[in-house]
Amino acid sequence: MRIEENGVECASIKHLVFAYYVTGHGFGHATRVVEVVRNLIVAGHDVHVVTGAPDFVFTSEIQSPRLFLRKLVLDCGAVQADALTVDRLASLQKYSETAVQPRDSILATEVEWLNSIKADLLVSDVVPVACRAAAEAGIRSVCVTNFSWDFIYAEYVMAAGYHHRSIVWQIAEDYSHCEFLIRLPGYCPMPAFRDVIDVPLVVRRLHKSRKEVRKELGIGEDVKLVILNFGGQPAGWKLKEEYLPSGWLCLVCGASDTQELPPNFIKLPKDAYTPDLIAASDCMLGKIGYGTVSEALAYKLPFVFVRRDYFNEEPFLRNMLEFYQSGVEMIRRDLLTGHWKPYLERAISLKPCYEGGINGGEVAAHILQETAIGKNYASDKLSGARRLRDAIILGYQLQRVPGRDVSIPEWYTNAENELGLSTGSPTCKMSESNSITDLCTEDFEILHGDLQGLSDTMSFLNGLVELDNVYVSEKNSEKRQMRERKAAAGLFNWEEDVFVTRAPGRLDVMGGIADYSGSLVLQMPIREACHVAVQRNHPSKHRLWKHALARQNAKGQGPMPVLQIVSYGSELSNRGPTFDMDLADFMEGEQPISYEKAKKYFAQDPSQKWAAYVAGTILVLMKELGVRFEDSISMLVSSAVPEGKGVSSSASVEVASMSAIAAAHGLSISPRDLALLCQKVENHIVGAPCGVMDQMTSACGEANKLLAMVCQPAEIVGLVAIPSHIRFWGIDSGIRHSVGGADYGSVRVGAFMGRKMIKAIASTKLSQSLSTANGVSPDELDNDGLELLEAEAALDYLCNLTPHRYEALYAKLLPESMIGDTFLEKYSDHGDTVTVIDKKRTYAVTAAAKHPVYENFRVKAFKALLTSESSDEQLTALGELLYQCHYSYSACGLGSDGTDRLVELVQEMQHCKLGKGEDGTLYGAKITGGGSGGTVCVIGRNSLGSSQHILEIQQRYKRATGYLPFIFEGSSPGAGKFGHLRIRRRLPPKLSA
């Protein structure tokens, strides 16, 4: 082979040495590395593979003295409890033990080894520390992958707590030393890399034909064959003969030596060459990974897949699989209980249509070869490390923004475009004309309720009309539709009434996490809202999905009440788009099941855990109000409230769902009571330890007013009109927020620990005072002081303690932190029914207890200032209270780099020099809700200049992080104010015979 260098023809490419590092996560990475390595060796080069995979993975394909295997694992990937379950905390802990703690020695060893083999290029799939080792050894490095570990681990951090974030940042920084990325199809956002080169699928080649494989197995061409490929079986799972349709056979990969299989299941040897077996099968049943998806596409094999929890690579591969008509999703419950038939039969009816390249191994090897001899593939415009720190994705969906990445293939943009349409209008502006209303009322007869000019509600109703069209077109065409829309198309009987409700998200203006400590809070319902449509049907008339019908037929009891839910926007958070259950599952004998059992029921399949927010409302109504549901229920959930941004997406879903269920069943529940019931859903069924302000705002709020509520437990004290000269905005930081995250929960535990200690201190002081007072005349006693101590000894809420009393008597006596076990030994319990103390964990006490005491005072001052005379001083004081709240969050450990940066940008705008006669624009900002990311609330003057400054902050944040923040502005009515719509489709008149 000849090459040119500086315009002069040179000799043939010299013998090169490659160091190829393979992640310790599963065999999938090793199997695709095999194909790249094989092509490098064919080109005459030496390849040293650093891997923990068994030798046969490589030697079965490559028999060459140029292949060198070095057994070493420098990362751990995702630690799995079984084939479908990832242990997030264990993954981070294992990575810390494998790659963080011994980092210095790893780097020293790898630099020495790289120099000893005289490596020309380091290749990583996709070991972070290897890139850094190459940089220190003065060797160029390239990554070959479809995902990176900063992206995967980012979501795990939300469960592990703030102190683990440095792992994600370090991984991203290690990757930034890589020269460029060879990106495989089905890729995730990978912002840590400077530049990318896309290649076709990397797929292992076939050794034998379908006919040869079947002949060796003794299986005829007429036998339907499914290959079970999970890389190990789910824990405690026993396969049964009846799982397969009659006449089918199943090839089982990864079965243990001791596992006994039914006669229609065939155990494959550990070293079986799966590409040949996949190509010889009629469909595959397994979990999604790059290896299974790429080989299913390459060999046009329908793939029945079951979602894994907490593996962010999956949705991107799934979108590609489904785009090429190759995927059928199976519910985990049906996998484990053996209801396979409807899925397998659906799979063999598919016509996979992938026609793209499958020579990615050859293409990647050529690029690596050219790079090793000096060719520069990096783009000048992206030179320099793109270390994003706070833009490292905490929740993969935060980078799912159209146009965010370069060279986006058709399947990716198609998915994004569909997702952009799936949740309806992103904002709900008040309509000033009746034109949209007229369009809605042409298709639907509104039997009850009022659209109130809300354009997002109108869009939702128009979406219902389109569903009917989808249902009709599905019968007559092969047009591709999103699965969630296809499922929704058959959900309703359009000849019967449908009930529609709407509940907004909320912007936490003041109060935030002090709600569970009894604070006054001020909350604004935002424009973005969740819509829910509900219909009840007699079980005999209910149109069931095929797998639900198969499950019911298997029970042999005839039609029973079934709940079927479709949720739009599922791809944004890697959850299943549908959920169904027999309503009898909520009963145990004559009584509803316990909340604890319901929590376990929904947790058994993480991809469907979201249904707890919706279906959980039914169980709460059963337990708290004694309601019994004898009809089947169909529900469509469509929320424009973004998840993970700290604007109460979960509360809006709960409130809209319960409102719709109540309306459809004629239940009259006040907005306040409904909010309290919805809090039970989140606390006891979902298991998130939130206060009640989110649900109260969503249910009881009004447009352009702040809901003022004292959370003891939920007393609305009024609605505060937002003065016309003041405006509030929310700016999303791009950091995924979760009230179920460890940071929020640990701060809540710390606050309740502090309350318990304060009560104990007050009791001791009271006893000492009474003892000292023995023999003293009543006139000489300080009765006021004793009454205060009595109240503090029985303190129900921390916010009932004033700041001056806290500082005078308790601040110096509270420990800065305490281990859970030590606290429990001394105080027995912390008095909070929705959190549990981890005996081994250290909890911050002082900061967590101090915050609500001072926050309650700040909120009261803020409320009073809002009604004071308009002035620059008023706005400055209001803004200062927001700033104080923000830094108090940080002291609790609930801050984030992204939200801090946004607050700094607001301060820069506030303090920039004004021209003569110009008014100030922005005056303050704070992190909101549960903290640890999410949205920042900004207060400013209601003016064009303020809006321009908000947009400037948005752009400056993007330039700094690569992430364009979502801006929340405007307000809308709560669910109580909206009420409900009862609608019926206007059907065309039937033609007479």
N, C-alpha and C positions, 0 to 999 in steps of 0.2 A: 504494500500500500504506500502511495506517495502523498506527501503533504507539502504545502507551501508555507514558508515563513518569511515575512517581510518581502514578499514578492519573489523570493528565490526558491526554486524547487530543492527540497532536502531529501535525505535518505529515508528509507522506510521507517515507520514508527518503531522506536526502540522497545525492548522488553521492559514492561512496566510492572510495578508492584503496588497492589491495592490492599488497604486495610479496611475490611467491611464489618462494621459493628451492627449486631442484630439485637433488638429489644428482647427482653426476657418474657414478653407477654405472648403466650400461646405459640402455636406452630404456624399460624397464618403468615406472619412476617418472614419466618425462615423459608417457607415454601415459595414465596414470591422472590426472595433474595436468591434462591437457587437458580431461577431463570436468568437473572441479571448476571450472576457469577458464571454460569455456564457459558454465556456469550462472551464474557471477558476472557475466559480460559480458551475458548475456541479461537479468539483473536491472538492468542499466544502470550498472555500475561499471567503473572502469579497473583493469586488472591488469598489473603489471610482472613478467614472468617472468625470473628469473635462472637461466640454464641453459647447459649445454654441448651440449645435444641439437640436431640439425639443425632448421632452420626448418620444414621440411615436416611434422614431427611435429605442430606446432601449427597451421600455416597451412592444412593439408589439412582441418582440422576447423573452424577459426575464421577467418573473414574479417571482421575488424572493426578500426576505427581505435582501439578501446579496448584492444587487445592490444599490449603493448610487450615486445619480446624484447631482453634484455641478455645478451650472450655472456660468461659468467664461470663458472668452476668453483671452488668453495670447499671441496670435499672430493673424494675420489677413489674412495670405495667400496672394493670388493674388486678388487685387481689380478689379472687372469686370464691364465694362460699360454695357455689355449685355452678353448673353450666349456665344458669340464667341470672345469678345473683352476684352483684359486685358489692364488696364491703368497702365503702368509701374511706372510713377512718383507718381501716387496716391497710388500705392502699397507700395512703399518705405516710403512715407509720413505717411501712415496709420500705417505701422509697427513701425516707429519711435514714433508715438503718443501712440501706444498700448504697445510696449515692450521696447523701448529705454529710453524715457523720464522718465517713472515711474519705471525704472529697480530696483533701490534700494529698493523701497517700495514693489515691487513684490517679490523680493528675501526674504525680511524680513517676509512678510505675508506667503509665501509658505513654508518657513522653519518651521515657527511656526505651520502651519496647518499639515504638514507632521509628525511632532513630536506628534501633538495632536491625530492623528489617529493611531499612532504607525505603520506607513507603513514599511513593510519588503522589498519592491521593488517598484521603480518608473518606469513606462512604458510610453514612449512618442511616439506619432504618430502625427506629428513629431515636437513638440513644443520645440524650442531651450532652452529657459530660464529654462524650467523644469529640464533639465539635470544639469544645474548649481545649481539650488536650491537643488537638491538631493545631490550634492557633499557637499554643505555647511551644509546640515542636517546630513551628514554622512551616507547617504543611497545609495546603489548601484542603478544604472539606466541602462535601456536597451531601445533602439529605435526599433520600428517595422514599416518599411516603404519601399517604392520602390524609393523614392526621398527625398532629403533634401532641406531646404530653401536657404542655401548658394548657392546651385547649380542653383535654380530657379531665385533668385534675382541677380545673378552675371551678367546676360545679361541686367537686368534693369539698373544697375549702369552705363552702357555706355550711356544711355539716360539721366540719372540724373546728372552725373558729379562726379568728383573726391571725393568731400566731403562726398558722400554717401557710399564710399567703406568701411568705418569703420563698417557699418551695416553688410556687408557680412563677414568681419573678425570676428566680435563679435559672429555671429551665428555659424560660424565654430568652434570657440573656445569653445562655449557652448556645442556643440555636442561632442567635444573631451573629455568632462568629462564623457560621456556615456561609459559604460564598453564594450559593443559590440553592433552590429547591427544585428537584425533579418531581413534579406533582402528578399523582396518579388519579384516574377518573374516580368520581364519587368522593371528592375531597371536601374537607371541612375548611373553614376560615383558619388561616395560619399566619397571623400578622407579624410574627417575630422574624420571618424570613425577608431578606432584602428583595429578592427577585425570584421568579418562577419560570420553569419550562414545563409545559404539559406534554405528556407522552400517552400512547394508547394503553389499554389494559395489559398488565403483566400477568400472563397466564401460563401455567405449566402445559407443556405439549402432551398429546396423547401417545401412548405406546401401543395400544391395541384398539381395534374397532369395536363398536357396540356388539356386533355379531360374535366376535371372538370372546369377549368378556362373558356374554350370556352363555355361550357354549361351555366355557370353563366352569361356570357356576351351575350348569345344568338347568338353566331357566329358558323356557321357550320365548319366542318373539311375541306371542299372544298374551303373555302374562304381564300384568301391570306391576311395575317395580318402583318402590319409593326407597330412597336412601336417607337414613336417619343420621344427621351429621351435626351433633351438638358439641363435639370436642369433650365428651364426658357427659354423663346423664344427670339430669336434675336430681337433687338429693331425695332419697327415700322413694324413688320412682320404680314401679314394677310394671313392665310391659305385659299386655294381655292379648290373647288371640283375637278377641272381638274388636280391638282397636282398628283393625284394617277392614276395608270392604271385602266382601267375599271374592276369593280368587286372587287377591293381591299378595305380594311378598314384600318384605322390608329388609334391606341391608343395614346393619347396625354398626356404625363407626364408634370406636372408643369404649366399647363395653368392657367391663372388668372380667378377669379370667374366671371369677366365681359366679358371675351373673348368669342365671338360667333364663333361657328365652323360650317363648312359645314356638310351635312348629312352623308358623308362617313368618318368623323373624330369623334372619341369618346373621350370625356373629362374624364380623370381618377381623382378620389379623391386625395387629397393631401397626405393621409396616405396609398395610395394603395401599396401593397407589390409587388414591381417590379420584384423580381426574378421569381415569378410564372408567371407574365405577359410576361416576356422575354422568358421563356421556352415555353409559349403557342403561341408565334409569329413565323412568317416565316423569318423575318429579323428585324434588328433594324436600325434606322436612328438617328444619334446623334453626339456628340463630344466625343473625346477620353479622358477617365480618367481611373484610376485603376478599379473602380467599374464596369463600363460598359464593359471594355475589359475582365476582369476576368469572369464576368457572361456570356458574349457572348462566350468565349472559353469553359467554363465549360458546358454550355448547348447547345454547337455546333450550335450557331445562327450566320448566316452571318451578318456582321456589316457594314453598309454604313456610313462612317464618313466624317465629315467636319473639317478641321484643325482649331485649335485655334491659335491666334497669341501670341507670347511671353510666351509660357508655355513649358519649356524645357523638361518636363516629356514626352511629347507627342511622339517624334520620337522613343523612346525606346519601348513604348507600341505598337506603330504602327508596328514596325519591328516584334514584337512577334505575333501580330494579323495576319499580312500578311504571316508570316512563316507557320502558321497553317491554311492557306487557308480560312481565315475568314473575310478578309477586302476588301472593295471597297471604294476608295476615290471619294467623290463628290466635285466638284468645288463650292465654296461659292456662286458664281454668279448664278449657276444653282439651288442651294438650294432656294435662295431668289426669283427667278423668276419662280420656279415651274417645271423645267425640270427634274423631278425625274425618269421618266419611264425607261430610259436606265440603270440607276444605280440599281434600284430595280430589274429589270429583270436579270441583271448581278449577283446580290447578290444571288438570289434564285437558280442560276445555280452552285454556289460554293458547295464544299464538305468539310466543316470544319473537321479538323483531329486532334484536340488536344486530347491526351490520357493521359496527365500527371495528377498528383495528384491534388485534390481540397480540401484536408483536412488540409490546412495550418493553419487554426484557432486552430485546435486540436494540431498540432505539435508545433506551437508557444506557446500555453498555457503550454504545458509540459516543454518546455525550460525555460519559465518564472518561473514556479513552482520550477524547479530544481535549478535555479539561486537564487531564494529567500531563499532557505534552505542552500545555501552556495557553490554550485557547481561552479567551475571556468571554464568558456568557453573561456576566452581570450587566445590568442596565445602568448607564450613567445617571439617569434621572432618579434612580433609587439607591444610589451609592450611600454607604454609611449604615450602621446598624440601626434597625428600626426597633429600638427597645421601647415598648409601649407601657411598661409597668401597669398603670391603672387601667389601660385599655385592654390588657390581657383579659380575655373574656370570662367573666364570672357568670356562667350560663351561656351556652353556645349561641342561643338565639339572638344575642345582642349584636352579633355581626351579620345577621341575616337581613341586610339592607340592600336593596337593588343598587347595582353599580359599585358595591363596596370593594369587590375583588376584581382582578384583571383576568382577561381571557375566560370569561364565564361560559361554559358550554350550554347547549340548548336545553338539556334536561334540567340544569340548575336554574336557569332563568325562568323556565316554564313553571317550575315549582314555586319560585319566589313570586312570579306574577299571580299565580293562583292564590297563594297565601295572602298576597296584598289585597285580593278581592274578598277573601273568606270572612272577614270580620265586619264587612260593611264599611260605612263611612268612618274615618278616623276621628272626626269631630262631629258634633251635632249642633249646627247653627240653627237658630230659630228662623223658620221660614216666614217670609213676608208676603208670599203669594199662595194662592190655593191650587196652583197648577199640579204640584206633586200630590197634594191631597186628592185632587180630582182623579189622578191616575190610580192612586191606591183604592179609592172608593169605587172605581169602575170595576175592579177585580174582586174586591171584598165588600160585603155588607157589614158595616160596623154596628152591631146590635147593642153594644154597651161601651161607654168610655169615649175619650177624646184624644186625638193625636197631639193636641196642644202645640201644633206647629213645629214639632221636633223632627228635623230632617232625617236623623238616624233611625227613628222609628218608622218613618215612611220608607226608608231604604230597606229596612228589615222586612216590612210587609211586601215590598216589591220582590225581595229575595224569596219569599214564600211562593209568590206567583211563579217565579222561575223554576222552583222545585217541581211544581206540577208539570212544567214543560220538560224538565229533565226526565221525569218519570215516564212521560209519553215517548220522548225520543229514545230512551233506553230500550223500549220495547221494539223500536223500529230501526235502530242504527247501532253501529259499533263505535260511535264517537267516544273518545276518552273523556272521562269525568273524574274529578277528585273523589276518592272513596267516601269521604264524609258527606259529599253532596249526593252521591248515589244512594248512600244509606238513608239520608234525610228525605230523598225524593219519595220513598215509599212509606214514610213515617206516619203521615196523616191521612185520614179519610175526609176528603174535602167536602163531603155532603153533611158533615157534622161540625159542631162549633169548635173553634180553637181559641184558647185564652192566651193573651200576650201581656207580659209585664216588662218593666224596665227599671233598672236600678243603677245609679251612677257609682263611679269610684269616688275617692275623696282626696283632697290635698290637706295634709296636716299643717295648719297654719301655726298653731301653738298647742302645746300639751304633750303630744307624742307619747313616749313610753311612760309618762307619768300617769297615764290613764289607769293602769292596774294598781296604782297607789292612791287613787281617789282624787286626782287633780281635776280642776276645771280645765276643759279643753275647748279649743276653737277650731272647727273643721269646716271646709268648704267642699260641697259636692261639685265635681268637675263635669265637663261636657261629655267626656267619654263614659259609656255606660254598657251594661250587659242586658241583652234582651233574651227572654225565654218564652217559647211557645209550648203550650201543653194541651193535650187532648186525652180524654178518658174514653175508653171503649169497653164494651162487654168482651170478656175473654174469647168468646166464640167468634167475635167479629174482628178481633185484633189481627192485623197483618204482621206475622212474625218473620224475623230474619231466619235464614235456612238453618244456621247452627242452633238458634234458640228453639226452633220447631223440632229439630232432631233431638235436642235435650229433653223437650217436653214429651215427645213421642216415646222416648226411652223409659220415661217414668210410668207411662201407661195409665195416667189418671185423667186424661181428657184435658180440655182447655182450662188453664189456670191463669190468674192475674200475673202479668209480666210487665216489668218496667223496661222500656227501651229508651236510651238517651243517645243523641248525636251532639257532639261538641265541635263547633267550628274552630279553626285555627290550631288544630292539634299538633301540626308539624312544628309550630313555633316552640313547643316545649317537650317534644319527644314523648307524647302520650298517645294512647290509642284514641281514634276519633269516635269510637262507639263503645257503649256499655249496655249490658242487659243482665237482668236477674229475675228470678221468680220472686214475687213479693212475699211468698211463703217463707223465703230465707230469712226474713225479718222477724219471724215468729218462732217461739219455742213453746210448744204446747198452745196454751190459750193466751200467753203473754208475749209482748215484744222482747227480743233479745236485749242483753245489756249493751251499754255503750262500748264497753271493753271488747266484747265479742264482735261488735260492728267494726270497731277500729281494726281488729285483726283480719276481718273479712275483706275490707278494702285494701289492706296492706299486703295481701298475699300476692297481688300482681301489681308491681309499681307503675307499669304503664297505664293502669286503669285506676290508680289511687285517686286521681282527680275526681272520680265519680262520687267520692265521699262528700264533696262539697254540695253536690246536687241531690243524689239519692239520700244522703244523710238527713236532709230536711224532712223526708217522709218518715223516717224512724223517729225523729224528734217529735213530730206531730202525733205519732202513735203513742209515744211514751208520756209526753207532757200533757196532751189534750185528749188522749183516749180515742183518737180517730182510727177507724179501720178502713182499709182500702180493698174493696171487692172487685173493682174494675181494673183493667189493664191501663197503663199510663204511657203515653209517648211524649218525649220532651226534646226540644231543639234548643241548644244553648249557643248564643252568638255574642261574644264579648269583645268590645273595642277597648276595654280597659287593659292596658299592657301588663303582662305578668312580670313580677320581679322588680318593679320600679317603685315600690313603696307607696302605691296609690290605691291600695285595697281592692285589688282585682278579685281576691277570694271572697271578700264581703259582698261585693256587687253580685257575684254569682249566687251566693247563698240567699241573699235577700230577694233577688229576682226569681230564683227557683221556688223558694217557699211562698212568695206572693202568688206565683202562677198556680202552684198546687192548691193553695188556699182558695183562689178564685174559681178554679175548675171544680172544686168540691163544696162550694158554697160556705166556706168558713170565714167568719168575720173576726179578724185579728187586728188590733190596733198597731200602728207602725212601731210604737215603742216595744210592745210585747213581742212583735215579730222579730225585732232586732235582738232581743234577749234570747229568743229561741234559736236564732241563727248563730249567736255566740256559742250556744251549747254544741251546735254542729262542729264548729271550728275547734273548740276546746276539747270535746270528749270523743268525737268520731274521727275528725282529721288528726287531732293531737297537737295542734298549734296553740301555744299559751298566750293568745292575744287578749287584750282588753276588749271593751264593748264599743269603743268610740267609732270604729270602722263601720260596724253594722248599723249603729244609730244614725250616722251621717247618711249612709246609703238609703236608709228607710225613712228618716224623718227630716232630712235636709230640704232646703228650698233654694231655688236659683238666686245667685247674687247676694246670698246671706251666709254668715258664719253661724253654724250651729254651736251654741254655747251649752255645755253639758258638764255637770259635776258627776264624775264616775264613782258614785257611792250608793248603789252600783251604777245607776244610769238615770240621773235626774236632769231632764232638759230644763234649763233656766231661761231659755229664750233664744230668739233668732236675732243676730246682730247684723243690721244692714251694712254692707260695705259702702263707705262714703264714696261719692262719685269721683273724688279726686285721687282715690287710692286704688291700686290694682295689684293683684297677686298673680304670679306665674309659678309654674313648676318646671324645673330643668332636670332631665334625666341624666345621671352620671354615666350610665352604661355598665354600672356594677350591679350585678343581680342581688336583690334584697330578698330575704326570707325571714318571716317571723318564726319559722320553725328552725332557723339556724342556731348554732350553739351560742353565738355571741349574745343574741337577744335573750335567750333562755337563761344564760348564766347571769346576765345583769339583773334579770327579774328575780332569780333566786337570791342574788346578793342584796337586793332591795328588801325582800321579805326577811332575810337573815337580819338585816339592820333593824327592821321594825321589831323583830322579836327581842333583839338585844336592848333596844331603847325601852321597850316595855319592862324588861327585867331590871334595867338600871333605874327606871322610874319607880318600880315596886320597892327596890332596895332603899332608895332615897326617901320614899314615903314611909317605910317602916322605921327608918332612922329618925325621921322628923317626928313621927308619932311617939316613938320611944323617948326622945329628948323632951317632948312636950308633956310627959307625965308629971302631974303636979302643977303645971302652969295653968293659970286662969284662962278661960276661953277668950277673954278680951285681949290677951297678949299673943294668942296664936295668929299666925299668918294664914287665915282661912283661904284667901285667894290662892296662895302658893300651894296649899294642900290640895285644893280642888284641881289645880292644874296638874299636879303630880298624879292625882287619882285618874284624871282623864288620860294622861300619858301612859299610865300603867295599864290601861285598858284600850290602848290606841288601836282603832280599827283600820285606819288608813294613815300612811306616813304624811300625806298632804294636810292632815289636820294638825300637824306640828308646825308652828311658825318658825321662820328662819332664826329669829333672835333666841328663841328657846332652844332650838337645835344647837346653836353655837355656844350658848351659855352653859348648857348642862350635859350635852351628849357628844358633841363633835370630837372632843379629845379622848373620849372613852371608847369609841368604836375602833376596832382593829382595821387596818388598811385592807387586810384579806384574811381568809380563814379556810382551812381544808374542810371539806364536807364532813368527814368522819369526826373531826374535833367538834364541829358545831353540833352534830347530832348527839354526841356523848353528853354535851352540856345542856342543850336546849330541847332535845327530843325531836322536834319538828319545827318547820319554818312557817307553818300556817297557810300554805298556798296549795290549793287543791289541784292546780293544773300543771305544776312542775314537780320534778323529783330531784332530790339532792344526790349527786354522784359523790360517794364517800371519798373517792380518790382525787377529786378535782379541787383545785384552789379557786375560791370565789372572791372577787373584789367586793368589799363590803362598804367602805366609807364613801367612795364615789357613787356607787349604786344607790345608797340611802340618801345621800345629800342631794342628788339631782332632783327627785320629785318634790322635796321640801322647797327648794328654791324655784323650781319650774312652776309650781302652783302660784307662787307670789308673782312671777313674771307674767303668767297668763292673766291674772287679775288686773295687773297694771296695764297690760296690752289692751284688754277689753275696755278699761276706763279711758285710755288714751284715744281709742277709736272714735269715741263719741265726743271728744274735746274739740275745741276750735281748730279749724284747718290752718296749718302753718308749717313752715319748714322744720321748726323745732319738733312739732308733733311727729312728722315723718322720721326725723332723725332718732327720736326716742323709741319709736316703734321698731325701727331697724336695729337699734342697739340691743333691744330685748331679743330679737331673732339671733343676733350674733352671740349673745351670752348663752342662749340655749344651745347653739351649735357647738360651742367649745365645751359645754357641759357634757354633751353626748360623747365627744372625743375623750374626755376624762374618764368616762365609763367604759371606754374601749369599743364604742360603737361608731367610730368615725371611719373614713376611708380616704385614700389619696384622691380619688375622683371627686367626691363631694367637697373635700377641702379645697381642691383646685377651683371648683366652680364658685365657692364662697370668696376665694381670693380674687377671682375675676370680677365679681360684683363689687368688692371693695376697691379694686383698681378703677372701675367705672365711677364709683361714688366719689372718689377723691381726686379724679382728674380735674384740672383747672377748667372752670366755666367761663364762657365769654360774658361780657357785660350784659346784664339784663336776662341772662339765661337761668332757668330754674334747674334744680337738681333732678335727677331721674330715678336712680336706684338707691335704696337706703339700707337694705339689710337682707340677709339670707341665712338659712339654716338647713341642716339635714332634717329629714322628716321620718315619721312613722317609727319603724323598728330599727332604723339606722343601718350601719354596715353596708353602705351603698344606697342604691335607690335614687330618689329624687330630692332635689334641693328646692325649698320654697323661697321665693324672692318677693320682697315688697318694694313698691315704687310708686312714683307719681303716674296717674293715668294720663299718659301723653304719648304722642308719636315718638318723641325722643327716647322715652323709656323702652318702647317696643324695638326701636332701632338698636339700642344698647343690648337688649336681650338677644337679638339676632347676631350681634357682633360677638357676644360671649359664646354663643353656639358655634360660630365659625372658628374662634380662637381655641376653643376646647377641641374641636376637630383637628385643627392643625397640630395641637400638642399631643393628641392621643390617637388620631386616626378614626375616632368615633364621633358621629354626628348626633348630638343629643336630641331627644324628643322633647318638644316644648308643650306643656299643658297650659292652656289659658282659656278662660271662660268658665261658665257654671251652668248647671241644669237642675231640674227638680228631682227630689228623692222619690223613692218608690211609692211612699204614701201619698204624696201630692199627685203623682201620675195615675195612681189607681191601676186599673186593668182594662184591656180591650177584650171584648168578646166578638169574634168575627166569624163570618162564614163566607166561603168562596162563592162568588157568583158564577154558576156553571151555565154553559150555553144551553138553550132550550133543546130538548130531545126532539128529533124529527119523527113525525107520525109515520106509521107504516104505510 
